[in-house]
Amino acid sequence: MEAFRDICMFLYVTSYIKRNQCVQSLGDNKIKQIKNDTRRLVYSALVGLLQHHDIAVKLAACRSLCFLVQDCNFSENDFHDLLLTCCTSCFKLVEDVEEFDSKVQILNFISVLIEHAAEKIIPFANQLTIFFQKIWEESCGESLLQIQLLAALRNFVCSLGSQSSICYNMLLPILRKGVDINSPDELNLLEDSVLLWETTLSNAPSLVNQLLEIFPYLLSIMERSLDHLEVAINIIEDYIISGGTEFLNRHASLLVKLLDYIIGNVNDKGLVSILPIIDILIQLYPMEVPPLISGILQRLFVICFGRADNDNQTKIALRAASGAILARLLIMNTNYLAQLSSEPSLNLALQQEGLNTTQNILLCLVDFWLDKIDSVTTMQSKAYALALSIILTLRLPEVIDKVDEILSACTSIILGAEDQNEETSLDSSSSISSCNENFEYDSVPSKVLRQKQIRTQDPIKRLSLENMLRENLQACAALHGDASFNAVINSIHPSALAQLKQALNMP
């Protein structure tokens, strides 16, 4: 028999002291040596020791199990039928021990076990919910124990996934207290509570009223400190994509205030991280949101027209993203961007930054898109090109002078996309079916599925630049007259004109 089978049997028959030493050595030094066919015996032996009459043996077994569960060779299948006994024994052990450190140790093991067992703990969700509720009520004033509990709750919510609402009666009151900066334990619990908040939202099948009610706490947290900025941005995104119009109707003014505060108090790196929130707001609510965030949108003009710094990658990314958001706005709400670009307040904002505003601001934006279209991401370049195509339809006399450049830029994007699509189809065609077959939607957080849906439905992704450019060229000719338009077309270099015809499938 393998050496570790002997150890497992030894655990059951030796005296208290030797048992304790054996369990300790199993956890600390021998895990890597356990054979796969022996692991089941080891798990069973240690779970059995959790029911031993001596607390020291129970704690040693708990510690060893924690090592085993965290080991890269841990087998969820071998442990599955031991889960209920293991959890129940740990619940009782928490009640039996008196030392604070021991309680933290047991709770840490439960957290680790939940994390690795994942959805297999769902059948025991009710028992875990009752246990967590009891621990929270009994841990008042014990911040370290509550911090460990918050970490365990994060793993619990992740394991429950889309079924996480079954624990809301226990979870949401704890969460509300943790994110309230006026709570007595705020300094100790806030960081872990904010992380739990993000996890809860990410896995929420929908936003219940209690989750909508606590959104205002986020502004208070940010006003106190921007230390939690990254998590806060994720939380804002969760509310936007999950809360829908109910969230916007309820908290629009507070959301704008929160975004204004963040944008006004972070550096360029922080701005880069918050801009996707602005982008998704405009995508989902192109008519409702832009008037609410006019000040933020004016800031994007300032960023685009500001001094370039080709050695600062963060600044480059910031300007590219700002230009893409303004391009999206033109695509999805053309009239509002045209109106915004003529606002006196925008001129004033640009002047305060020392920027020249003698030229039409919308035409300055056109120049920016033309200048940057070849140095941004694929999605950004398509947004720029779609926006430039729409510019052809605007009643601006100066547009006719930019038709050549606009057509050249759009042609480049269309032909480049065709080449990229051919390469992508060749690389991915063989693996698409297998990926679809193996994709388990039950294991994917609700937020990820919603994000995927939003990306799929993004107008910038779905719109055909080729079709739009063809239609807008006709509108441009009608707007500026055939004579002026044909003069521009005839001035295009023959090779460029041939590429344009190829891109638009014209004879």
Secondary structure, DSSP 4 states (H G I P E B T S, - for coil): --HHHHHHHHHHHS-HHHHHHHHHHHHHTSGGG--HHHHHHHHHHHHHHTT-S-HHHHHHHHHHHHHHHHSTT--HHHHGGGHHHHHHHHHHHHHH---HHHHHHHHHHHHHHHHHHGGGGGGGHHHHHHHHHHHHHHTTT-HHHHHHHHHHHHHHHHHHGGGGGGGHHHHHHHHHHHH-TTSTTHHHHHHHHHHHHHHHHHH-SS--HHHHHTTHHHHHHHHH-STTHHHHHHHHHHHHHHHHHHHHHHHHHHHHHHHHHHHHH--HHHHHHHHHHHHHHHHH-TTTSGGGGHHHHHHHHHHHHS---TT-HHHHHHHHHHHHHHHHHHHH-HHHHHHHHT-HHHHHHHHHTT---SS-HHHHHHHHHHHHTTSS-HHHHHHHHHHHHHHTTS--GGGGGGHHHHHHHHHHHHHHHHHHHHHHHHHHTTTHHHHHHH--GGGS-HHHHHHHHHHHT-HHHHS-HHHHHHHHHHHHHHHH-HHHHHHHHHHS-HHHHHHHHHHTT--
